[in-house]
Amino acid sequence: MQVTYDEKADAMYIALENMKPKSVKQTIALNDDIIVDFDANKKIIGIEILSASKNITKRELGTVEKIRA
């Protein structure tokens, strides 16, 4: 599992599998801030959290690998 945070987009991504972008076959938005990615076998392979700073404490965000755009 890998957790990354893009400060510019304020988005966190939790990759549950070592995946390639092409491996995402379906994406479902659970609400305005939570998006779930599935592979061809309908297995969850990633979760994106938008507006992450509103949904996750600053202390928790501080421990996540940052992505630089």
C-alpha positions in Angstrom: 0.0 0.0 0.0 1.2 3.5 -0.8 -0.3 6.7 0.4 0.5 10.0 -1.3 -0.7 13.6 -0.9 -0.7 16.3 -3.6 -0.7 19.6 -1.7 -1.5 21.7 -4.8 -4.6 19.6 -5.6 -5.3 18.9 -1.9 -5.9 15.3 -2.8 -4.7 12.1 -1.1 -4.4 8.8 -3.0 -4.3 5.4 -1.3 -3.0 2.8 -3.7 -3.9 -0.6 -2.3 -2.1 -2.5 -5.0 1.1 -1.8 -7.0 -0.9 -0.5 -10.0 -0.4 1.2 -13.3 -2.9 3.9 -14.5 -4.2 1.5 -17.2 -5.2 -1.0 -14.5 -8.1 1.2 -13.4 -11.2 -0.1 -15.2 -13.9 1.6 -13.2 -14.2 4.6 -10.9 -17.1 5.3 -8.6 -17.6 8.5 -6.6 -19.0 7.6 -3.2 -19.6 11.3 -2.5 -18.1 14.7 -3.5 -14.8 13.9 -1.8 -14.3 10.1 -2.0 -13.5 8.2 -5.2 -12.8 4.5 -5.5 -10.9 2.8 -8.3 -11.5 -0.8 -9.3 -9.6 -3.2 -11.6 -11.0 -5.5 -14.3 -12.0 -8.0 -11.6 -13.9 -5.4 -9.6 -11.3 -5.4 -6.8 -10.7 -2.1 -5.1 -7.2 -0.9 -6.0 -7.2 2.7 -4.9 -9.1 5.4 -3.0 -8.8 9.1 -3.7 -9.8 11.7 -1.1 -10.4 15.1 -2.5 -10.3 18.2 -0.2 -8.0 16.0 2.0 -7.1 18.8 4.4 -10.8 19.1 5.3 -11.2 15.4 5.8 -7.9 14.4 7.4 -6.1 16.0 10.2 -2.9 18.1 9.5 -0.9 15.7 11.7 -2.0 12.7 9.6 -1.3 14.6 6.3 2.2 15.4 7.6 3.1 11.7 7.7 2.1 11.1 4.0 4.5 11.1 1.0 4.1 14.5 -0.7 3.8 14.7 -4.5 5.3 17.7 -6.2 3.7 18.9 -9.5 
